[in-house]
Amino acid sequence: MPDVLLPALGRLGPGARIGWDPKAEIGHRLIGAVPVQSGGWIVFAAPWFSGAPLADRGAVLSMVAMAAGIALASILIIRWITRPLRRLADAADAIGRDVRANPVPADGPTEVRHAAVAFNAMQERIRRLVDDRTEALAAMSHDLRTPLARMRLRAGFLPEGEERARMEADIAEMEQMVGRTLDYLREGRDAEPVAATDLAAILQTLASDAADAGADAAYEGPARVVLPLRRLAAKRALSNLVENAVRHGSGPVRLVARQESGRVIVEVSDQGGGIAEADRGRALAPFVPLDASRGGGGCGLGLAIAARFAEASGGALTLLDGANGRGLVVRLTLPAEAT
């Protein structure tokens, strides 16, 4: 027995025995037994490296290297399996914003490939269904423009008076409804590219136009706020927000823009009656006018168009109470970088 084991033998107590077999398997080269007072022995075996031959240490290092290799291979295999699943999850999230998102690559394990193929087929069916419904509604809305134009022409031949003014107002409202419907159906379907857009310039123009029309509207914010956007879609959405504030609220109407932590926040506020918190979810739904809460008519598409633009741009649209609980604040949050 090596001399280095003698102190350990003393600590085990009287009657203990320790043996050392350098030819035994690793893990069993140190064996021992300790007597039990009730009779019998407790036998143990353990590895012991201090003073062991260099070959034993090399074997241990070989086992450690093998374990590290197995762990690395396991990580690579798990990543190979989970990467297609992660892509599938990302595609399922993206299809809610754009049914024309790129199809999922059909690679990876067999089950994942089958799931990707089925997902791509489902996405194509949803896309065809949405296209069919959208084209039907767009065609119907577009065809309404012709009889509306004839009605406007005939109204022009009527004598000046209250009846003619009412008819022209009704025609103008119907034309606005048709235009809003086409804008809503067009949102996210046009091929307008994303480009660097000065959001502050758009807000300043809208505020100036509203002020020229007699509204108490003004822009507050930096002179330039440039971010990647679909410019026409952004102008359409923001124009709806300003028009809603002027038409359904009351002055002063303020357009505010600011940048914070990688986001651009635009707020359009008014001092009107606001929208009750219980009705805000419905206010963002299409074709749901809230006449009682905001006053006036409308087809219920202004906020829906803006919300759809925000979602397609990777942002969000929220409705908040105005200062001191009066009026409405429509907050549009957009990423400062392309998504």
DRENMI-539472 format. One line per 2 residues: their letters; for each residue x, y, z of N, C-alpha, C, O. Coordinates in steps of 0.02 Angstrom, whole numbers. Each point is the difference from the previous one (the first is absolute). Layout:
A	X Y Z X Y Z X Y Z X Y Z ~ ...
***
This chain:
MP	43 -60 0 -43 60 0 44 62 0 47 3 39 ~ -60 46 -82 41 61 1 -3 34 67 -51 -1 35
DV	108 31 -16 5 34 65 -50 58 6 -21 17 55 ~ 4 13 -112 -44 59 3 -70 -18 25 -38 44 20
LL	21 -110 -21 -65 -21 23 -3 -11 75 -54 -8 28 ~ 111 7 6 0 -15 72 -39 52 40 -38 -21 45
PA	44 88 -58 -42 47 38 -74 -12 -10 -40 7 47 ~ 20 -26 -107 -71 -13 -13 -23 -61 39 -57 -2 23
LG	101 -47 -16 -18 -60 38 -10 17 73 -45 -28 32 ~ 85 74 -4 -9 19 69 -66 37 11 -32 -7 52
RL	11 47 -101 -62 39 8 -62 -45 -5 -53 18 25 ~ 59 -76 -57 -57 -45 -7 -16 -36 65 -55 -28 7
GP	101 27 39 -14 -32 64 32 -68 6 27 -27 -48 ~ -30 -1 109 32 -65 12 -35 -55 -39 -61 0 -8
GA	100 -46 -16 -26 -57 -36 -12 12 -73 -18 -47 -37 ~ 26 109 14 -11 14 -70 57 -29 -42 56 -7 23
RI	-73 -9 -84 50 -29 -46 -4 38 -66 -54 18 -24 ~ 112 -5 -6 5 34 -65 48 -40 -43 53 -21 23
GW	-72 13 -87 43 -34 -47 6 42 -64 -43 40 -16 ~ 98 -51 -19 13 38 -62 22 -49 -53 48 -37 8
DP	-86 36 -64 15 -46 -56 9 42 -63 -49 20 -30 ~ 111 -6 9 11 42 -59 -23 -33 -65 -6 35 -51
KA	-8 -100 52 -22 -34 -61 -76 -3 -7 -26 -22 -51 ~ -10 43 103 -73 -2 -3 -27 54 -47 37 45 -21
EI	-102 -49 6 -31 51 -42 0 67 35 -2 5 62 ~ 4 48 -104 -2 67 29 -66 10 37 -53 -17 -26
GH	58 42 86 -59 7 43 -3 -52 53 -38 6 48 ~ 79 -60 -54 -1 -54 49 71 -17 24 11 -54 28
RL	36 98 -40 69 -16 18 13 9 75 45 -30 29 ~ -86 73 1 5 8 73 -61 -34 30 -57 21 -13
IG	68 -73 53 -55 -36 31 12 -2 75 57 4 24 ~ -111 -9 13 7 -1 72 -62 -28 33 -50 -13 -32
AV	56 2 98 -56 -27 39 4 28 70 55 7 29 ~ -113 10 -1 -4 28 68 -48 -44 39 -56 -13 -22
PV	77 -11 81 -44 -43 40 -59 39 30 6 60 15 ~ -62 -95 -8 -60 30 29 -11 -31 68 11 -60 9
QS	-32 100 40 -7 -25 68 -51 -56 5 10 -46 40 ~ -63 48 -80 -51 -52 4 22 -64 -36 -37 -49 -1
GG	95 51 -30 24 -57 -36 1 12 -74 -44 34 -27 ~ 93 -60 -7 6 9 -71 48 55 -18 34 29 43
WI	-30 -15 -107 48 48 -26 -35 46 -51 -47 -20 -34 ~ 72 81 30 -18 46 -55 59 2 -47 54 23 17
VF	-65 -49 -77 54 -5 -50 -9 57 -50 -56 14 -21 ~ 110 18 2 -4 55 -49 57 -6 -48 51 -33 12
AA	-60 66 -69 52 4 -52 -2 71 -28 -53 29 -5 ~ 112 -2 -13 3 69 -24 61 8 -43 49 -37 7
PW	-51 87 -53 61 17 -38 48 38 45 -21 32 48 ~ 84 -34 -63 49 38 38 55 21 -48 32 -43 -30
FS	-22 109 21 44 25 -52 67 21 26 50 -1 -36 ~ -47 20 100 64 24 26 51 -57 0 -11 -51 32
GA	65 60 -67 52 -51 -3 -14 -54 -51 38 -48 -5 ~ -95 54 -33 -16 -51 -49 44 7 -61 25 55 -12
PL	-15 -108 -25 42 4 -60 -28 50 -50 -61 13 0 ~ 104 16 -41 -20 50 -50 -50 -29 -49 -43 36 -25
AD	48 -100 10 -47 -31 -47 -71 4 26 -46 9 -39 ~ 37 -16 107 -67 5 27 -29 69 -9 -59 8 -17
RG	101 43 28 -24 68 -10 -18 12 -73 -49 35 -15 ~ 88 -62 -29 -16 7 -72 -66 -32 -17 -37 26 -41
AV	22 -83 73 -65 -32 -13 -58 43 24 -52 5 -32 ~ 64 27 91 -52 44 26 -10 60 -46 -57 18 -15
LS	111 11 -8 -6 57 -46 -33 -22 -65 -38 39 -29 ~ 51 -99 7 -33 -26 -60 -75 -5 11 -39 17 -45
MV	19 -40 105 -72 -4 14 -31 69 2 -56 9 -24 ~ 91 40 53 -26 68 2 -8 28 -70 -51 31 -16
AM	101 -42 -27 -3 24 -68 -58 -33 -38 -35 32 -40 ~ 25 -97 53 -56 -35 -32 -67 28 22 -45 9 -41
AA	39 6 106 -62 29 25 -13 69 -30 -56 17 -18 ~ 110 23 12 -8 66 -31 -20 -6 -73 -42 39 -24
GI	70 -87 -12 -19 -11 -70 -72 -21 -7 -35 23 -45 ~ 13 -67 90 -70 -21 -2 -47 59 14 -52 7 -33
AL	71 35 81 -41 58 16 -4 48 -59 -53 26 -16 ~ 110 -14 -17 1 45 -58 -43 -28 -57 -38 36 -32
AS	46 -101 19 -41 -31 -53 -74 4 17 -41 11 -45 ~ 24 -20 108 -71 4 21 -27 71 -13 -56 8 -23
IL	97 43 40 -23 69 -11 -12 12 -74 -50 30 -19 ~ 96 -52 -23 -8 10 -73 -62 -36 -26 -36 28 -42
II	25 -89 65 -59 -37 -23 -64 34 23 -48 5 -39 ~ 47 18 101 -60 34 26 -14 63 -40 -57 15 -16
RW	110 23 1 -10 61 -40 -24 -17 -70 -42 36 -28 ~ 67 -90 0 -22 -20 -67 -74 -19 0 -35 12 -49
IT	12 -40 104 -71 -19 5 -44 61 15 -54 7 -29 ~ 77 36 74 -43 55 23 0 60 -46 -47 40 1
RP	99 -31 -43 1 58 -45 -60 1 -46 -32 52 -6 ~ 14 -107 -28 -61 2 -42 -63 13 41 -46 33 -25
LR	43 -58 86 -58 14 42 -4 74 17 -55 28 2 ~ 113 3 10 0 72 15 -23 39 -62 -38 48 7
RL	61 -68 -65 -23 33 -62 -74 -8 -9 -34 46 -23 ~ 8 -105 39 -72 -12 -7 -39 44 48 -53 27 -18
AD	77 -18 79 -34 43 48 2 73 -23 -50 36 6 ~ 107 -14 -32 5 69 -25 -47 10 -59 -31 53 -6
AA	25 -102 -38 -45 6 -58 -73 2 23 -40 37 -29 ~ 23 -76 80 -69 2 25 -16 68 30 -57 23 -5
DA	107 10 36 -12 67 26 -5 51 -56 -39 47 4 ~ 79 -55 -58 1 48 -54 -63 -4 -43 -21 50 -29
IG	-9 -109 23 -58 -7 -44 -59 41 26 -44 18 -39 ~ 42 -4 104 -53 42 27 5 72 -25 -50 36 -1
RD	111 -14 -18 9 68 -25 1 3 -75 -19 51 -29 ~ 41 -105 -4 6 1 -73 -8 -71 -25 43 -42 11
VR	-98 29 -46 -12 -67 -26 46 -15 -58 3 -57 -24 ~ 33 107 -1 46 -10 -55 72 -9 24 47 8 -39
AN	-38 -23 102 67 -11 26 33 -59 -35 -35 -44 -26 ~ 101 44 25 36 -52 -35 -16 -69 29 -7 -6 61
PV	2 -45 -103 -14 -67 26 57 -26 43 57 22 -6 ~ -74 -70 48 50 -29 45 42 -51 -38 -29 -43 -34
PA	96 45 39 41 -51 -33 -16 -69 28 -4 -10 61 ~ -5 -38 -105 -17 -68 21 64 -41 8 18 -40 -43
DG	17 51 99 60 -39 14 -2 -21 73 -46 16 37 ~ 98 -54 -17 1 -26 68 -23 -72 3 -3 -34 -52
PT	-15 9 112 -24 -69 6 -64 -10 -40 -33 48 -20 ~ 16 -111 9 -58 -17 -42 -64 31 26 -39 28 -39
EV	27 -34 104 -62 27 28 -4 76 -8 -54 27 -15 ~ 111 7 24 0 73 -8 -11 19 -73 -34 49 -13
RH	62 -87 -33 -12 14 -72 -74 -7 -17 -27 41 -36 ~ -4 -93 62 -72 -9 -12 -40 58 29 -47 24 -32
AA	65 -2 92 -35 57 30 10 64 -41 -47 39 -7 ~ 107 -28 -19 13 59 -41 -40 -1 -65 -28 50 -20
VA	25 -108 -12 -39 -6 -62 -74 13 14 -33 35 -38 ~ 7 -64 92 -71 11 17 -13 73 17 -52 28 -18
FN	100 5 53 -9 70 17 0 43 -63 -41 46 -6 ~ 86 -59 -40 1 39 -62 -64 -9 -40 -26 48 -30
AM	-1 -109 28 -64 -11 -34 -56 38 33 -43 28 -34 ~ 42 -28 101 -51 38 36 6 74 -14 -51 34 -11
QE	112 -8 10 10 71 -14 -25 18 -70 -30 53 -9 ~ 42 -96 -39 -23 14 -68 -76 0 -4 -30 41 -36
RI	-3 -87 72 -73 -1 0 -28 63 32 -49 29 -24 ~ 79 -8 80 -22 62 33 10 59 -47 -44 43 -4
RR	100 -40 -30 13 56 -45 -51 3 -56 -26 54 -15 ~ 9 -112 -15 -50 0 -53 -68 22 26 -36 37 -33
LV	18 -61 93 -64 19 30 -4 75 12 -49 32 -17 ~ 102 -4 46 1 72 14 -1 40 -66 -35 50 -5
DD	73 -73 -44 1 36 -64 -69 -1 -33 -22 52 -26 ~ -11 -109 27 -66 -4 -31 -50 47 34 -35 38 -34
RT	33 -39 101 -46 44 35 18 74 -10 -44 41 -10 ~ 108 -26 12 21 69 -7 -15 27 -70 -23 56 -7
EA	37 -97 -44 -13 23 -68 -75 10 -12 -19 47 -35 ~ -22 -89 65 -72 9 -8 -24 65 32 -38 37 -30
LA	62 -23 91 -19 61 34 28 61 -36 -34 51 -6 ~ 95 -56 -17 30 57 -35 -37 15 -65 -11 58 -17
AM	-8 -111 -19 -37 10 -63 -68 32 13 -21 44 -36 ~ -12 -67 89 -65 29 16 7 73 21 -40 42 -21
SH	90 -27 62 10 70 21 18 44 -59 -22 57 -5 ~ 63 -84 -40 20 40 -58 -59 12 -47 -7 54 -27
DL	-36 -104 19 -58 8 -45 -50 50 27 -39 29 -38 ~ 39 -18 104 -46 49 28 17 72 -20 -42 44 4
RT	104 -33 -25 20 68 -19 -39 25 -61 -15 60 -5 ~ -2 -105 -41 -36 22 -60 -70 27 15 -15 55 -21
PL	-28 -92 57 -66 29 17 6 61 45 -42 45 -4 ~ 93 -42 47 9 59 41 16 61 -43 -24 55 13
AR	65 -65 -65 16 55 -45 -62 24 -37 -10 60 -10 ~ -33 -107 -10 -62 19 -35 -46 39 48 -32 49 -19
MR	29 -72 82 -42 35 49 26 71 12 -40 47 6 ~ 106 -39 -3 27 66 10 -15 45 -59 -15 59 8
LR	19 -87 -69 -16 39 -59 -73 22 -1 -15 57 -15 ~ -30 -102 32 -71 17 1 -16 50 55 -42 44 -9
AG	76 -51 66 -11 48 53 21 70 -21 -28 50 24 ~ 77 -46 -69 21 66 -23 -52 36 -41 3 62 -6
FL	-51 -99 -21 -53 33 -39 -59 22 42 -46 34 -24 ~ 47 -53 88 -54 21 44 10 73 20 56 25 2
PE	-111 10 12 6 70 21 35 5 67 -4 -46 41 ~ 38 101 -31 34 12 63 -51 -1 57 -54 28 -4
GE	75 -61 58 -45 -3 57 22 -53 49 52 -33 -7 ~ -93 24 58 17 -46 54 1 -72 -24 43 -39 21
ER	-90 20 -64 -3 -69 -24 61 -18 -40 28 -54 7 ~ -7 100 -51 60 -13 -40 61 -6 45 43 -43 -11
AR	-37 86 62 57 -3 45 2 -66 38 53 -29 10 ~ -112 6 12 -3 -64 36 20 -58 -45 36 -45 20
ME	-60 46 -82 16 -54 -47 75 0 -15 30 -54 -1 ~ -1 112 -9 72 3 -14 40 -23 60 53 -31 -7
AD	-77 47 68 35 -22 60 -4 -76 7 49 -32 20 ~ -106 2 -36 -7 -72 3 45 -34 -51 31 -51 14
IA	-28 80 -74 43 -29 -52 74 4 21 38 -47 -9 ~ -20 105 38 70 7 22 16 -51 55 55 -28 1
EM	-102 16 44 12 -49 53 6 -71 -28 42 -39 22 ~ -84 23 -71 4 -66 -32 66 -8 -37 31 -53 2
EQ	-8 105 -36 64 -3 -35 58 -9 50 48 -36 -13 ~ -55 69 70 52 -9 52 0 -71 27 53 -28 12
MV	-112 -1 -3 -3 -69 24 32 -47 -51 37 -45 19 ~ -52 56 -83 30 -43 -52 75 8 0 37 -49 -4
GR	-13 112 9 72 12 0 33 -32 60 54 -30 -6 ~ -85 36 65 29 -31 60 1 -76 -7 48 -32 21
TL	-100 3 -49 -2 -73 -9 56 -22 -46 34 -50 14 ~ -24 86 -69 54 -18 -46 68 8 34 45 -41 -12
DY	-37 93 53 64 9 36 12 -57 48 56 -25 5 ~ -109 3 29 8 -55 48 18 -65 -36 43 -38 23
LR	-75 26 -80 15 -61 -37 69 3 -32 32 -51 -10 ~ -10 111 -7 64 8 -32 58 -6 49 55 -19 -19
EG	-67 34 83 53 1 49 34 -68 6 -32 -50 14 ~ 98 51 -26 39 -61 4 0 -42 -63 35 -50 -4
RD	-76 71 -47 -3 -40 -62 36 33 -57 17 -33 -49 ~ -4 98 53 35 33 -54 74 -17 2 25 -25 50
AE	8 39 -103 71 -18 -7 45 58 17 57 4 -25 ~ -81 43 66 41 58 16 61 -22 40 -7 -34 51
PV	67 53 -73 60 -22 37 11 42 63 -25 55 6 ~ 63 -84 39 20 36 61 59 45 -18 48 -23 -31
AA	-52 86 52 53 48 -15 7 47 59 -45 6 42 ~ 102 28 -39 11 50 53 -51 55 -7 -5 33 -52
TD	-34 -22 104 -56 47 -1 6 49 58 13 -20 57 ~ -22 84 -73 1 51 52 -70 6 30 -44 33 -28
LA	34 -66 85 -65 0 31 -20 70 25 -59 18 -1 ~ 108 20 23 -15 68 24 -28 43 -57 -45 40 12
AI	72 -48 -73 -25 40 -56 -73 -17 -15 -40 44 -15 ~ 22 -108 20 -69 -21 -12 -46 31 53 -53 26 -16
LQ	74 -29 79 -41 28 54 -8 75 -6 -53 27 12 ~ 107 7 -31 -4 73 -9 -48 18 -56 -39 47 6
TL	41 -85 -61 -45 13 -56 -73 -11 20 -43 40 -17 ~ 30 -95 53 -69 -14 21 -26 53 48 -57 21 -4
AS	101 0 51 -21 52 47 -15 66 -36 -48 35 16 ~ 90 -18 -65 -10 62 -38 -65 -3 -41 -37 48 -2
DA	24 -106 -29 -61 -7 -40 -62 6 45 -48 32 -19 ~ 50 -62 78 -57 4 46 -9 72 24 -57 24 7
AD	112 11 7 -5 69 22 -28 45 -55 -40 45 13 ~ 61 -58 -76 -26 39 -56 -74 -11 -9 -36 45 -24
AG	11 -104 44 -72 -14 -5 -39 28 58 -61 -9 4 ~ 95 44 43 -35 31 55 4 -36 66 -29 23 49
AD	65 -78 -45 6 -37 63 58 27 41 48 28 -27 ~ -53 -36 93 53 18 45 48 -59 6 -5 -40 46
AA	52 35 -94 45 -57 -4 71 26 -6 13 50 -33 ~ 34 -85 64 70 20 -2 44 -62 12 -22 -49 30
YE	84 53 -55 48 -54 9 51 21 52 22 57 2 ~ -3 -104 42 50 12 51 49 -57 -1 -18 -58 10
GP	81 74 -23 50 -52 -2 61 22 -40 4 57 -21 ~ 43 -103 11 61 17 -37 -15 16 -73 -52 -20 -27
AR	98 56 -5 -9 20 -70 6 -60 -47 -31 0 -54 ~ 70 -50 73 9 -59 -44 -3 -63 43 32 -5 52
VV	-72 -43 -76 -3 -66 31 -1 -50 -58 -53 -15 -28 ~ 111 -11 10 6 -43 -59 3 -73 23 39 -17 45
LP	-80 -25 -75 0 -71 14 -26 -37 -61 -33 30 -42 ~ 47 -95 36 -23 -38 -58 -74 -15 4 -24 -33 46
LR	-14 57 -96 -72 -8 -2 -24 -4 -72 36 18 -46 ~ -98 -41 38 -35 8 -64 -33 70 3 -48 10 37
RL	75 36 -75 -17 71 9 -74 13 -11 -32 32 41 ~ 4 -57 -97 -70 13 -14 -46 -31 52 -50 29 20
AA	67 -90 2 -40 -33 51 3 38 66 -50 6 35 ~ 110 20 -18 7 39 61 -41 64 -4 -34 18 49
KR	36 16 -106 -39 61 -7 -75 -14 4 -38 39 29 ~ 17 -95 -59 -70 -19 2 -23 -14 71 -54 23 21
AL	94 -59 17 -19 -17 69 -2 62 44 -48 11 37 ~ 100 31 -41 3 60 41 -54 50 -20 -28 34 43
SN	12 -31 -107 -54 45 -22 -66 -21 30 -41 43 19 ~ 29 -108 -13 -62 -24 31 -2 19 74 -53 19 25
LV	110 -24 9 1 18 71 -14 74 10 -39 19 45 ~ 69 24 -86 -12 72 6 -72 16 -18 -32 41 34
EN	6 -71 -86 -69 13 -20 -49 -22 54 -49 34 13 ~ 63 -91 18 -44 -23 55 2 50 58 -52 16 29
AV	112 9 -12 5 46 56 -36 65 -14 -33 28 44 ~ 38 -3 -106 -33 63 -18 -75 -9 -5 -38 43 21
RH	18 -100 -50 -72 -10 -14 -38 -22 62 -55 25 13 ~ 83 -71 24 -37 -30 56 18 31 68 -36 -9 48
GS	93 43 -44 20 31 62 -10 75 -3 -44 25 -36 ~ 84 10 75 -2 73 -1 69 25 15 41 -35 29
GP	-27 98 -50 65 28 8 18 14 73 -43 3 44 ~ 107 6 -32 54 -3 -49 21 -72 -17 -1 -44 43
VR	18 33 -107 26 -65 -23 75 6 -6 26 46 -33 ~ 10 -91 66 73 4 1 29 -65 -29 -20 -55 18
LV	69 64 -62 37 -55 -30 70 2 30 37 48 -11 ~ -18 -100 48 63 0 36 41 -60 -24 -27 -55 -8
AR	91 65 -2 46 -54 -18 61 3 45 25 54 16 ~ -1 -113 3 61 -3 41 33 -68 -11 -32 -49 -20
QE	96 46 35 39 -61 -6 24 -21 69 23 40 40 ~ -28 -106 -27 24 -26 64 15 -74 -6 -41 -39 -23
SG	101 21 43 24 -70 4 -18 -41 -61 -34 -52 5 ~ 57 75 -63 -10 -39 -61 -70 1 -28 -16 -41 -44
RV	-26 86 68 -69 5 -25 -16 72 -17 31 47 26 ~ -79 -39 -71 -28 65 -15 -73 0 21 -38 -44 -20
IV	19 92 61 -68 3 26 -33 63 -28 26 55 6 ~ -85 -66 -36 -40 55 -26 -66 0 39 -32 -52 7
EV	12 110 17 -63 7 37 -42 54 -32 23 56 -12 ~ -86 -73 -1 -49 48 -25 -53 6 53 -36 -48 15
SD	30 108 15 -45 10 56 -51 54 -16 13 45 -40 ~ -72 -50 71 -51 51 -5 -33 9 68 17 -35 48
QG	-62 81 -44 -33 16 63 -75 -14 -4 -41 34 32 ~ 23 -85 -71 -71 -17 -8 -25 -45 56 26 0 55
GG	-79 -38 -72 -30 -43 50 38 -63 13 -14 -35 49 ~ 64 19 -91 39 -60 12 -38 -64 -17 -56 2 -26
IA	86 -58 41 -31 -66 -10 5 -38 65 54 -6 29 ~ -110 -20 -6 0 -39 62 48 -59 -6 7 -30 -53
EA	25 13 109 49 -55 -1 -31 -65 -22 33 -40 -33 ~ -96 29 49 -34 -62 -20 -12 -3 -75 -9 -55 -27
DR	9 112 -7 -14 2 -72 62 4 -42 -5 0 -62 ~ 64 3 92 61 12 -40 19 -59 -43 28 8 -54
GR	-43 -68 79 14 -58 -42 -43 0 -63 24 -16 -54 ~ -88 33 61 -44 3 -58 18 58 -46 -10 -5 -61
AL	37 59 90 18 58 -42 54 -17 -50 3 31 -53 ~ 40 -79 68 54 -19 -45 -22 -52 -51 38 -16 -46
AP	-98 -11 54 -26 -49 -47 -29 36 -61 -26 56 7 ~ 30 -86 -66 -26 33 -60 -77 1 -1 -32 -46 25
FV	5 99 -56 -72 7 -10 -39 2 65 -57 -24 4 ~ 87 53 49 -35 7 64 3 74 20 44 19 39
PL	-90 23 -64 0 70 21 -26 7 71 -48 -34 20 ~ 79 78 18 -21 13 69 -31 70 3 28 46 30
DA	-86 -39 -60 -32 65 -5 -17 29 69 9 60 12 ~ -33 -103 32 -23 25 65 58 28 41 -8 50 36
SR	67 -81 -42 55 21 42 40 57 -29 30 40 37 ~ -28 -34 -104 42 50 -30 -40 52 -40 27 52 -18
GG	-91 -65 6 -40 49 -35 13 -1 -75 56 -13 -21 ~ -108 26 -18 8 2 -72 -5 -68 -32 -5 -51 34
GG	7 51 -101 -6 -62 -37 68 -30 -14 49 15 33 ~ -48 -58 -83 61 -34 -19 -13 -73 -13 -53 -26 17
CG	102 -6 -48 -8 -71 -17 42 -44 45 2 -61 -10 ~ 33 89 59 38 -40 47 62 -31 -28 19 -55 20
LG	15 91 -66 60 -28 -30 63 41 13 55 -23 -14 ~ -62 83 40 59 43 10 51 -32 47 58 -6 -18
LA	-80 -13 77 46 -31 47 21 -69 -23 57 -21 13 ~ -102 -16 -46 17 -67 -24 56 3 -52 45 -42 1
IA	-47 92 -46 53 7 -50 66 15 34 52 -28 -18 ~ -53 74 67 62 17 35 26 -59 40 61 -11 2
AR	-105 -28 30 22 -58 38 30 -53 -46 49 -33 18 ~ -78 25 -77 26 -49 -47 69 21 -26 44 -41 -9
FA	-36 106 -3 65 26 -21 52 -12 55 56 -21 -15 ~ -74 35 77 47 -9 56 21 -73 5 60 -14 10
EA	-106 -31 -15 16 -72 6 44 -22 -57 48 -38 10 ~ -63 61 -72 40 -19 -57 70 29 4 47 -27 -31
SG	-37 81 67 65 32 7 38 -25 61 55 26 14 ~ -82 -75 21 34 -25 60 -11 42 61 38 -6 49
GA	-89 49 -49 -14 42 57 -67 -16 32 -24 -56 -5 ~ -6 106 37 -64 -10 34 -36 66 5 30 53 -2
LT	-96 -58 8 -43 59 8 -40 -10 64 -33 -51 9 ~ 35 100 35 -37 -3 63 -39 64 11 19 53 -24
LL	-75 -60 60 -43 57 16 6 15 74 -6 -45 42 ~ 17 108 -26 12 20 70 -44 60 16 -25 35 -44
DG	16 -25 109 -36 60 23 45 61 -9 61 -4 5 ~ -94 60 -20 37 62 -6 20 28 67 -13 -30 52
AN	45 88 -53 22 33 61 -61 15 44 -51 24 -24 ~ 59 -37 89 -54 11 49 -62 -41 -16 -56 19 18
GR	66 -76 -53 -57 -43 -16 -47 26 -52 -55 -25 -8 ~ 77 76 -29 -44 31 -50 28 -13 -69 60 4 -11
GL	-104 -20 -36 21 -11 -69 29 -69 -11 -6 -45 41 ~ 39 38 -98 28 -64 -21 70 11 -26 14 49 -35
VV	31 -95 52 68 -1 -28 8 -65 -38 -6 -54 29 ~ 20 59 -93 15 -59 -41 75 -4 -7 32 44 -30
RL	-3 -97 57 74 -8 0 20 -53 -52 -22 -57 3 ~ 63 78 -49 27 -44 -52 74 -11 15 40 46 -2
TL	-22 -109 16 69 -17 16 30 -39 -58 -28 -50 -22 ~ 85 73 -4 32 -30 -57 73 -15 16 32 39 36
PA	-4 -93 -62 72 -13 10 42 50 -40 -17 17 -56 ~ 72 5 86 43 48 -33 41 -32 -55 25 35 -44
EA	-18 -101 45 36 -36 -51 -47 -47 -37 -53 -18 26 ~ 73 -1 -86 -43 -45 -41 -7 -67 34 48 -25 29
T	-109 -4 -31 -14 -65 30 -7 -52 -54 -12 -59 16
***
